[in-house]
Amino acid sequence: MPTLKEQFWDPVAGFGVTFRTMFKKVVTEQYPFEKKPTAPRFHGRHQLNRWPDGLEKCIGCELCAWACPADAIYVEGASNTEDERYSPGERYGRVYQINYLRCILCGLCIEACPTRALTMTNEYELADDNRADLIYEKQDLLAPLLPGMEQPPHAMLLGDDEGDYYRGSFRPAKNESEA
Amino acid sequence: MTVTSKEGQEVAKADLVTLTIDGVEVSVPKGTLVIRAAEQIGVQIPRFCDHPLLAPVGACRQCLVEVALPGPDGEPRTMMGPPGRVKPQASCTLTASEGMVVNTQISSPIADKAQQGVMEALLINHPLDCPVCDKGGECPLQNQAMSNGRGETRFVETKRTFPKPINISAQVLLDRERCVLCARCTRFSEQIAGDPFIALIERGALQQVGIYEKEPFESYFSGNTIQICPVGALTSAAYRFRARPFDLVSTPSVAEHDACGSAIRVDHRRGKVVRRLSGEDPAVNEEWITDKDRFGFTYARQDDRLTHPMVRDEETGELRTASWPEAFVVAARGLQAAGATGVLTGGRLTLEDAYAYSKFARVALGTNDVDFRARAHSAEEEAFLASTVAGTGLGVTFEDLEKVGTVVLAGLEPEDEAGTLFLRLRKAARKGLKVVSIAPFTSRGLAKMHGTLIRTAPGDEAAALEALAHDGEVALDAGGILLIGERLAAVPGALSAAAALAGTTGARLAWVPRRAGDRGAVDAGLLPSLLPGGRPVDDAAARVDLGTVWGTTVGHEPGRDAAGIVAAAIAGEIGGLVVGGVDPDDTADPAATRAAIGAASFVVSLELRATDVTQAADVVLPVAAAAEKAGTFVTWEGRQRPFGKVLVESHALPDLRVLAGIADELGTPLGFKTVEAARAELSELGGWDGDRVAAPTVSTGSTTRESSTTDGDGLRLATWKQMIDDASMLDGDDYLRATGRAAVALVSAGTLAGLGVEAGANVTVTGPGGSATLPVGVADLADGVVWLPAGSDGINVNRDLGATAGATVSVEGGAA
C-alpha cells in the first residue's frame, strides 16, 4: 500500500523540474536551420594545404597514414618531374584518401605531418547516404586556390629549390607584390 | 643479419678464445670479430659498414668500444690513445683474443660517448630527408640515431648538399648527401659480384660514391647494394617513392626466374607487389639475389594480363569471355572431339602444377605425349634426365661448391643462366676453387670466377668432355663437381660424355637448367618416357606402383617429345594441344611450333598474358602468377623450395585447379583441386627405388662435325640467353631492362679482320631463316665461331635467324 506522500506529492513533485526549466535559458540548437560556430580548434574535416604559389605542401610521406590509429588514411607517393611538379622537392602525394567512415578525428595525423600540409578545418558536416562518397580523395581535401595561386602542376615560383620553401625564405607570391 | 656458418659450433675447444664483454665471459672461435662475439651475449653494438658477408673495413667507426688487453703481468690494460686518454677501438675490425676485456656502450661511458660522437659526425651532413626517403622506417641510421645518438642536435650551420639523385645505373639512384661512406656497396660490388664499377672518390667532406665514366655500372647484382645500404643513399628507380616500409605486408617467397630457388621477401600492399628483397638462406642464396629476381615482378600486372576465361565463339570465330564452368565444358568437349592430344608445358611450373599436368595427360587424356622442354632437346637428354636427374632428391648443393677443389662447367654460363649459382661459385673461387668452363669464350662471368677456359666451338662440347677424362691439368676426380647446363641437350653425345666422365672420374654431376620449373617438371614426370618420381614409363613395376596411388592404369608406350608432338600436330596425327606457358620463340623451331598450333584442331592454352598461343587457341584459361599461388620450386640441387601465396586476396586459379576442372568435365577427376592436396598426393607417391633407365651412351664420334673448322664461308653459331634480355617475364620494368647488356655479336680478332669492319661497327648475321644486324665485338673465341645473345635488343636468334647453337651462319660487315 503506497503512502500518502507517494500517492499525492510525488506525481506533482516530478513536474517541479519541468517548471524550473521553463525559466532557464534554452540549450536546444536549431541545427540545421541555425548553425553555430564551433570552438576555434575543433577537429573537423581535414584540409591539404598549399604554398602561396599553389603547389601542394603534401610530400606523400605517409606519416599521417602511419600515425592514424583507425587506418583511415591511404597515401601513395610519386616523383615530381621537371615537367610535372605538384610540390616543391622530389616527392608528392599522388593518391591521398581519407576514409571518413573510419576517421575518428583525433588529429594525430596533423601532429605527424612534417610539412604542415595536413590540418583540420572546423567543418563537421560529414554525413552522407552512401559509403563511397565518404572516402575523400585528394581533390576533395585540397585547399581551394586563393588569389595568386596557380593550379599545379607548375614550376616552383617562390624559390629556387625546396629549401627556400621549407625555410620560409621564399619570394612573395605574385598577387601580393602587385597589391 | 646473416646466420654465420655453423662451422663455428663444431670447432674444438682448443680453438676457442675466451674474452669478457660487459662483464660477461664468452668463448668464441679464434678469428671471431669482437662485434660478433658481442652478439653472442646479446649485445648489439651499433654499426653501419659491418656486414657478415663482406670483409671488415672499419669505415664508419660507429662500433667503437673500450678494449683492455692483458699485459705481461696478466692484468688487463686499457688501450690508450694520447696520454691520459682512452682510445676506443672499432669492434668490427678487432679480432677477439684471449683475456681481452671489452666494454661496450652498455657498461662503458667512454664507449657510449665515442659512439654518440661518431653518430653526431655522421649526422652533420645527413639531410633531414626521412619523410621522403625510401629507407625511412627501416633505416639503420634512423634506428641507431635513436638508440645510440644524442637526443638534441648541436649543429646549426648549413648542411653540405649535392644535386640529387644521380643515376649510378638506370636502376640504381644515388643521393650523395645521405651517404655515410660505409663502403658496403663498393665492397659488395668488388668482393661478391665482381663488378667494381663503383668506388669511393674524392676525399674529406666531399667523399662520395662514384662511377667510372667509361664503364657504366652494369651489374646483374646491383640491387643488392640498395638493400645493404644502411642509409637511403642508394635507392631503386623502380621502388622510389612507391610506398613506406611500415605500410607493406611482407611475405617470404621463392624467386621464380631461375633454377636457384633464391629466398626472397615480397612486399605488397593493396593487392600489388611493390618490391622484392633478398631473403636470407645461408644454404641457398645467403643474402644475395639477382636483379632479375629483385625487380622482375611487374610482368604479372601488364595490360595484356588475362583475367577471364575465353572460348572461341562458334559463329564469329572470335574469342569471347566465358565463365569458368563454360570454359571447362568447352575445353573438355573439344579435347574429346580432337582425339589424340599432346601436352606442352614450358619450364615455369611449380612442382605441384607440373604434377597436375603430368597426371592430367596420363589420366584424363590417356597419353604420354607430354614434354616440358620448350627449347632444343633430344632423346639423349631425356634418357640422361631419366637416369641421372629425375627423382634423385638433393644432390650437389650450393655449399658443396665451396668444399670441392674443381668445378667443371659445360654448356652453362652461370652469370647469365643461374645468377645465384654464379655468386656462390665466385665466392668459392675467391677461396681457391678452380673453375673450368667448356665454353666458346671467356665470358665476363668466367673471368670474374678466375676460371680456366677450355675453348670449345659449339657442337664440340662432347669431345671436350671426353678429353677432360685424360686432362692432367684439370685432374677431375671424386673431389670435383661437373655442372651441366641444359644447352648441352642440343649437342649429340655431350650428355652421354658428361655421364661417362662422372662415372670414370668419380666427380659428382649436377644438371643446371635455366628455368625455375625445369627440375620440378622432371621430377613430376613431364617427359614422354617418364612418370612422376623418376618412374620409367616402360617399366611395368613402376606403372603398377603409380597405378596404386592413381587408381588407374597408365599407358606403357613412351610418348612423343616436344618436337615429336609439334611434328605430329602438323602431320595431323595429333588433333588436340594443351599448351601451358610456352612461347613459340623459345623453341628450337618457332615456325614449326606456330604451325603446329595453327594445324591442331583444338588448342587449350593456359596462360598469364595474351601471346601468340592464346591468339590461336580455342579455349584460353588464365592462370595465377607465382605471387598469386602457393607452390614448390625444385632447385637445380634437387632442393624443394615451397612457398606460400603472397597476394592472398587474388582469385586467380593455379594451373592445377584449372586442369582439375577440365578433368572433371572429361569424367576422369584428377583427385585434387588444391596445392595442398597435390602436395599430399606427391608425398604419398614418394620416390622410385626400382630400376632406373640406363644413362645414355650416344657416341660423339658419329655425329660431331670436324672440330673447329668452318663449313665454307659460314661461322659456327654459339648462343645463349643473357640474364636481362627480352624475356616476357621482365616486361614492365624498363629500368631493369636498361641495365641489361646490349646485344653484341662476338667473334675472334682474326675473324673480325676477315670481315673488314672495326669492333663496334654493325654486322649482319644471316642464318637459314633470316638475318639480324647488330654491333660486333671481339672476344677470345676460336676462329670461325660467332656468339650472339639469344634474345636481346629485339633479336631472337631462333626466330630471326632460324638457327640454334651449333648451326652455321654467315656474317657480313654492314647493315642488311
Contacts between the chains, C-beta under 8 A, distances in Angstrom:
chain1	res1	chain2	res2	distance
A	59	B	131	6.1
A	59	B	132	5.4
A	60	B	132	7.7
A	60	B	241	6.6
A	61	B	131	3.7
A	61	B	132	5.8
A	61	B	136	7.5
A	61	B	244	7.3
A	62	B	243	7.6
A	62	B	244	4.4
A	62	B	246	7.9
A	62	B	247	5.9
A	63	B	131	6.0
A	65	B	244	7.9
A	65	B	247	6.4
A	66	B	137	7.7
A	66	B	244	6.9
A	66	B	246	5.3
A	66	B	247	7.1
A	74	B	270	8.0
A	76	B	242	7.5
A	76	B	243	7.3
A	77	B	132	7.6
A	77	B	241	4.0
A	77	B	242	7.1
A	77	B	243	7.7
A	78	B	241	5.7
A	79	B	240	6.3
A	79	B	241	5.5
A	89	B	132	6.6
A	90	B	132	6.1
A	90	B	164	7.8
A	90	B	165	7.7
A	90	B	241	7.5
A	91	B	132	4.4
A	91	B	241	4.9
A	114	B	131	4.5
A	115	B	131	7.6
